[in-house]
Amino acid sequence: MVATSHDDRRSTEQPAHNHDVIPLREATRAWFAISLQTFGGPAGQIAVMQRTLVDEKRWIGQQRFLFALSYCTLLPGPEAQQLATYVGWLLNGVKGALVAGILFILPGVAALLALSAVYVAFGDTTLVEALFLGLGPAVIAIVIQAVIRVARKGLAHPALVGLAVASFVALTFVAVPFPVVVGVAAVIGWVLGGLIPSLTTPRAAATDDGPAPLISDDALHTERPSGRRAAGILAIGLVLWFAPVVLAALAFGRSSIFVDQGLFFSGAAVVTFGGAYAVLAYVAQQAVNVYGWLAPGEMVRGLALAETTPGPLIMVVQFVAFVGAYRAPGDLDPWVAATLAALLVTWVTFVPCFLFILLGAPYVERLRGNRALSAALTGITAAVVGVIASLAVFFAQHTLFDETSRLTFGLLDVEYPHLASIQWAPLAITLLGCALTFGRGWSVLRTLGVCALVGLVVGVLPHAL
């Protein structure tokens, strides 16, 4: 069927930034639904957005989605939350970016705040662990589906397939640092782009099912970058970023725990390349050995709690702040101090994420037609497929097995599970999640709900008997 003139025009033009591609109210409902499904770290979060925004709602084209993801991968901070912010900006401008980015983290903030309080009050999270017993395995099935779909649509050339496999091997079996993998992938993509002109050409539309996306792969966003706009956003962003820290210093003194945490996590926010796992060792070392906010081993418990909640895993910093301020509240009530610290640290961790997107997105959009940049980002996109697969393996190992070990020999650096430590209940729920996702074609939310219910029954029933 020949497309209408309206569809043709929409494929090359996109509504101006002060207009909405879709109604903001409809977008808000969608982002809220997505925020409740973002379990399992960046792999699971990207999987949910891929399925919802690209496959089901058809709001954004596959290549456009991957292009945005490639840019967000280059930034410090949680790439999935920044991807949501970027897509929100494409759909509804600045207000859409704020809605998408805030809703992406809001359920996790509320949930982890409550779980941190439960931890310091009781030290027992049996109910939460039972809930995650079902959610974790379900996320494995969702991530597998996302890897398959992104690979099919994003790896349009055998060279990109090889780059994705090489990235997976480098991260999983050689432990090459994440920034190195991304940087090398960009260089390789740039070189291949000069040798293979068709490298950046997406797969034919005939391989894609469904109507044309609202934001097509070749649409040009009409918000033009300008120095005045960038300066305004930078000024407002910096004031918002550091205002709470300044207010804390004025109210409680420069030596207060609020200022120490605000400054430390502001710095951590700009060096968190590779996500929560990459910065975890640094934060744990400083929080335990330098500041004394946590006891040894508590960082692992905090990460486990962060994994049970929707939103970015970097939210573990909220747990660190809560526990640290509760134990050193100064003149405040411990609960008040802990809550203030948790909210302050969450603020200074995520405000930079919005700043990076709102500053850079208009420039990145204008450079999409640059062949050299497009080739470099195509290389990064291929690497991202390998990154998601590597994260899926990591997540599966720690979900399905109680014990793992690390083998290091020369360049080889492999974490492997102890087969005897396999957990049969999570394995069974993983198979159930795969059956519902692949066999029945169930939605993410429906699959998560059923698996969570099974996890609650399996996890709580033995304690009730």
Secondary structure as UniProt FT lines:
FT   HELIX           5..12
FT   TURN            17..18
FT   HELIX           24..35
FT   TURN            36..37
FT   HELIX           41..49
FT   HELIX           50..56
FT   HELIX           62..73
FT   HELIX           79..122
FT   HELIX           126..154
FT   HELIX           158..172
FT   HELIX           178..195
FT   HELIX           197..200
FT   HELIX           205..207
FT   TURN            217..218
FT   HELIX           227..252
FT   TURN            254..255
FT   HELIX           257..269
FT   TURN            273..274
FT   HELIX           276..285
FT   HELIX           286..290
FT   TURN            296..297
FT   HELIX           298..307
FT   HELIX           313..315
FT   HELIX           316..327
FT   TURN            330..331
FT   HELIX           334..366
FT   TURN            367..369
FT   HELIX           371..400
FT   STRAND          404..409
FT   TURN            410..411
FT   STRAND          412..417
FT   HELIX           419..421
FT   HELIX           424..434
FT   HELIX           435..439
FT   HELIX           444..464
//
